[in-house]
């Protein structure tokens, strides 16, 4: 009997391609409510979003949910948005951004 591993979904393969940061791990079950975030790094809980369009919609309730989940794990919530041209943006709370700037010894 030959073992055939399950095929990975298109969404799973897309997320695998976005694990850019060393130490980031993909979170199985993140899309079905069992787990939090798509990827986890040491300090961040990352939700990956992709659009085939040139624009996207930010929903406050989704962002706040992500922040709550990240805080439960003592992490910073980040939404990674990728557009059709492969350009990526990191979306995070302003207070978290200021904290990172301060830790780096930089000024705004």
Rosetta blueprint (number, residue, H / E / L):
1 X L
2 X L
3 X L
4 X L
5 X L
6 X L
7 X L
8 X L
9 X L
10 X H
11 X H
12 X H
13 X H
14 X H
15 X H
16 X H
17 X H
18 X L
19 X L
20 X L
21 X L
22 X L
23 X L
24 X L
25 X E
26 X E
27 X L
28 X L
29 X L
30 X H
31 X H
32 X H
33 X L
34 X L
35 X L
36 X L
37 X L
38 X L
39 X E
40 X E
41 X L
42 X L
43 X L
44 X E
45 X E
46 X E
47 X E
48 X E
49 X E
50 X E
51 X L
52 X L
53 X L
54 X L
55 X L
56 X L
57 X L
58 X L
59 X L
60 X H
61 X H
62 X H
63 X H
64 X H
65 X H
66 X H
67 X H
68 X H
69 X H
70 X H
71 X H
72 X H
73 X L
74 X L
75 X L
76 X E
77 X E
78 X E
79 X E
80 X E
81 X E
82 X E
83 X L
84 X L
85 X L
86 X L
87 X L
88 X E
89 X E
90 X E
91 X E
92 X L
93 X L
94 X H
95 X H
96 X H
97 X H
98 X H
99 X H
100 X H
101 X H
102 X H
103 X H
104 X L
105 X L
106 X L
107 X L
108 X L
